[in-house]
Amino acid sequence: MASFDNEFRARVFALAAEGLSHRAIGRALDSNHVTVAKVLREPPPLAGMPAHCSPPPPPATPGTDSPDAPALQVVRELLAEARNQFALTSASGDSASAQRYARTAAGLTPVLARLEREDRDAVGGIQVSADEIKKARTSIAERVAAIRNRPLLCSRCSRTLSVFWGTGLTEAELDAGEDAQR
């Protein structure tokens, strides 16, 4: 990863905190949006600390390891910019420019969807339906109830013990807690 001087990094983070886009920050600092994105992926500079004393970078999050992650971010930014320009030109009455931005946004939308799908697939993402989650919860609740209803025996004398010993709960309180969770 490229290393940038602390002054440049501090200015990038300050402008980003003000809500400027990567492109606007790049223009303000005579740089480009790709460089700004690289700087913002690093941890922010600590005031008065030399660069070699900064904390290590955070571990990579899912999706940022894939080669398409930078492209994904660029397409998101371009799509947002096209939508903003469409809104501005539509409000100003410039229909030709508005149509151009609408076509740009329409062309970027499937590209963004493809990149997001590829990025999700690259990190091994899975999709689980709400019905599958409900079935799994029911199955787990049934298994826990079956385990709880089994007798608990002392390992030394085989005497039947209570699962409530040491918890301070009664069986009615435990059942009431389960009903509240359902």
C-alpha atoms as one frame of an Amber mdcrd trajectory, in Angstrom:
protein
   0.000   0.000   0.000   1.250   3.443  -0.866   2.368   5.652   1.988   1.377
   9.295   2.100   2.737  12.059   4.312   0.761  12.859   7.448  -0.137  16.397
   6.355  -1.728  15.175   3.124  -3.538  12.368   4.958  -4.808  14.759   7.650
  -6.169  17.130   4.991  -7.887  14.238   3.172  -9.531  13.010   6.377 -10.572
  16.552   7.339 -12.237  17.148   3.958 -13.907  13.734   4.077 -15.289  14.565
   7.521 -16.873  17.657   5.979 -18.757  15.352   3.597 -16.887  16.026   0.367
 -16.804  13.298  -2.276 -13.558  11.579  -3.221 -13.458  13.520  -6.478 -14.009
  16.872  -4.738 -11.261  16.095  -2.232  -8.927  15.127  -5.075  -9.633  18.392
  -6.896  -9.092  20.417  -3.714  -5.712  18.767  -3.058  -4.492  18.544  -6.673
  -4.794  14.767  -6.592  -7.290  12.260  -7.924 -10.179  10.283  -6.432  -8.276
   6.965  -6.566  -5.499   8.367  -4.371  -8.088   9.814  -1.995  -9.803   6.407
  -1.749  -6.448   4.750  -0.950  -5.742   7.264   1.798  -9.215   6.836   3.312
  -8.761   3.045   3.455  -5.820   3.576   5.825  -6.429   4.386   9.491  -6.693
   8.132  10.163  -3.497   9.872  11.266  -3.067  10.489  14.975  -2.283  14.085
  15.837   1.380  14.609  16.683   2.350  10.970  16.064   5.043  10.008  13.565
   3.860   7.733  10.763   5.840   4.742  12.069   3.934   4.950  15.379   0.454
   4.739  13.857  -1.610   1.663  14.635  -1.564  -1.227  12.170  -4.251  -1.206
   9.503  -7.519  -2.881  10.461  -8.116  -6.404   9.192  -9.698  -6.601   5.785
 -13.476  -6.697   5.780 -15.373  -9.139   3.572 -15.618  -7.875   0.057 -12.575
  -5.596   0.139 -10.193  -8.491  -0.547 -11.644  -9.140  -3.970 -10.037  -7.502
  -6.988 -13.387  -5.900  -7.899 -13.727  -3.994  -4.591 -12.072  -0.785  -5.918
 -14.132  -1.016  -9.103 -17.237  -1.524  -6.999 -16.529   1.654  -5.036 -15.825
   3.645  -8.204 -19.055   2.457  -9.838 -21.026   3.331  -6.689 -19.526   6.828
  -6.701 -20.172   7.289 -10.416 -23.770   6.124 -10.034 -24.348   8.471  -7.097
 -22.826  11.340  -9.040 -24.966  10.568 -12.114 -28.117  10.484  -9.958 -27.209
  13.777  -8.281 -26.497  15.443 -11.637 -29.769  14.062 -13.019 -31.673  15.617
 -10.118 -29.876  18.951 -10.553 -30.335  19.137 -14.320 -33.975  18.026 -14.085
 -34.664  20.771 -11.558 -32.960  23.362 -13.766 -35.005  22.332 -16.813 -32.055
  21.098 -18.906 -33.781  18.039 -20.338 -30.949  17.045 -22.701 -28.411  16.856
 -19.876 -30.949  15.168 -17.599 -31.515  12.460 -20.218 -27.769  11.958 -20.597
 -27.358  11.501 -16.818 -30.394   9.207 -16.722 -28.832   7.011 -19.458 -25.532
   6.993 -17.566 -27.262   5.922 -14.345 -29.285   3.296 -16.209 -26.101   1.899
 -17.741 -24.241   1.823 -14.413 -27.031   0.100 -12.461 -26.594  -3.377 -14.020
 -22.808  -3.016 -13.820 -23.086  -2.266 -10.093 -25.439  -5.217  -9.586 -23.022
  -7.558 -11.398 -20.019  -6.314  -9.394 -21.897  -6.644  -6.092 -22.992 -10.185
  -7.005 -19.445 -11.165  -7.992 -18.040  -9.546  -4.846 -20.531 -11.394  -2.644
 -19.770 -14.686  -4.397 -16.008 -14.085  -4.117 -16.141 -13.908  -0.325 -18.338
 -16.980   0.007 -21.522 -15.178   0.960 -24.632 -17.253   1.412 -28.303 -16.420
   1.288 -30.731 -17.886   3.780 -34.474 -17.424   3.489 -36.614 -16.311   6.413
 -38.434 -19.651   6.259 -35.150 -21.559   6.685 -34.245 -19.379   9.678 -37.657
 -20.016  11.261 -37.271 -23.791  10.758 -33.784 -23.736  12.283 -34.986 -21.774
  15.327 -37.857 -24.205  15.851 -35.508 -27.171  15.530 -33.038 -25.688  18.017
 -35.829 -24.889  20.491 -37.103 -28.480  20.255 -33.591 -29.876  20.816 -32.980
 -27.633  23.817 -36.350 -28.634  25.310 -35.517 -32.314  24.804 -32.136 -31.899
  26.483 -33.673 -29.900  29.319 -36.336 -32.572  29.920 -33.735 -35.333  30.214
 -32.860 -36.226  33.771 -29.625 -34.735  35.028 -27.683 -37.310  37.033 -24.866
 -36.879  39.520 -21.649 -38.369  38.128 -20.721 -39.879  41.509 -23.945 -41.266
  42.893 -26.333 -41.195  39.912 -28.876 -39.206  41.923 -31.274 -37.127  39.811
 -30.364 -33.459  39.985 -32.308 -30.359  39.044 -31.188 -28.049  36.274 -32.404
 -25.192  38.457 -29.883 -25.784  41.232 -27.544 -22.845  41.467 -29.527 -20.657
  39.093 -32.003 -19.229  41.589 -34.838 -19.863  39.103 -37.898 -22.012  39.469
 -39.228 -24.133  36.657 -42.171 -21.730  36.214 -39.799 -18.763  35.882 -37.684
 -20.599  33.319 -40.774 -21.550  31.273 -42.041 -17.945  31.472 -38.694 -16.737
  30.121 -38.906 -19.145  27.187 -42.464 -18.003  26.389 -41.283 -14.373  26.357
 -38.514 -15.229  23.871 -40.951 -16.836  21.423
